[in-house]
Amino acid sequence: MRCNKCAAESEVLETRKSAPWVRRTRLCFNGHKFVTYEVYSGNIDRGTRDATVRGLKAVSLANQRRLRVKNGAVKTASQLARELGITEARVRQIRKELL
């Protein structure tokens, strides 16, 4: 598989199998580390596959929000909440989890 950043070939460092998907940690030859998720659509019906994709997107979005809150430490909770479209309480909760 090719790297998302530089399009170089990559190798698998770690493989974890979960119920509907396989998670692989990869390292490209330029040193970029990234994760891929593989879903076996032949083994699951369309409804389950759609739910899995929605679940992966939700996990990805939650991780992105967590990183934005972590990197936006100089901003107030209300500013981050407006930017991310979440409540101030959720921003405070994420900050508390990161400590």
HUHUFEN-V393159 format. One record per backbone hydrogen bond with DSSP energy under -1.0 kcal/mol. NH is the residue of the N-H (numbers start at 1). CO is the residue of the C=O. E is the energy in kcal/mol with one decimal. If there is no record, write none. Layout:
nh={NH | NH}
co={CO | CO}
e={E | E}
This chain:
nh={3 | 7 | 10 | 11 | 13 | 14 | 16 | 18 | 22 | 23 | 24 | 25 | 26 | 27 | 28 | 29 | 31 | 34 | 36 | 38 | 41 | 49 | 50 | 51 | 52 | 53 | 54 | 55 | 56 | 57 | 58 | 59 | 60 | 61 | 62 | 63 | 64 | 65 | 66 | 67 | 68 | 69 | 70 | 71 | 72 | 75 | 80 | 81 | 82 | 83 | 84 | 85 | 86 | 91 | 92 | 93 | 94 | 95 | 96 | 97 | 98}
co={8 | 3 | 1 | 27 | 25 | 25 | 23 | 21 | 38 | 16 | 36 | 14 | 34 | 11 | 32 | 9 | 28 | 26 | 24 | 22 | 39 | 45 | 46 | 47 | 48 | 49 | 50 | 51 | 52 | 53 | 54 | 55 | 56 | 57 | 58 | 59 | 60 | 61 | 62 | 63 | 64 | 65 | 66 | 67 | 68 | 72 | 76 | 77 | 78 | 79 | 80 | 81 | 81 | 87 | 88 | 89 | 90 | 91 | 92 | 93 | 94}
e={-2.6 | -1.1 | -1.2 | -2.4 | -3.4 | -1.5 | -3.0 | -2.6 | -2.3 | -3.2 | -2.8 | -2.6 | -3.4 | -2.4 | -2.6 | -1.8 | -1.8 | -2.1 | -2.7 | -2.8 | -1.3 | -2.4 | -2.7 | -2.1 | -2.3 | -2.4 | -2.4 | -2.3 | -2.5 | -2.3 | -2.2 | -2.2 | -2.4 | -2.7 | -2.4 | -2.2 | -2.2 | -2.4 | -2.3 | -2.2 | -2.3 | -2.5 | -2.3 | -2.7 | -1.3 | -1.4 | -2.2 | -2.4 | -2.0 | -2.1 | -2.6 | -1.6 | -1.5 | -1.7 | -2.5 | -2.3 | -2.5 | -2.4 | -2.3 | -2.1 | -1.8}
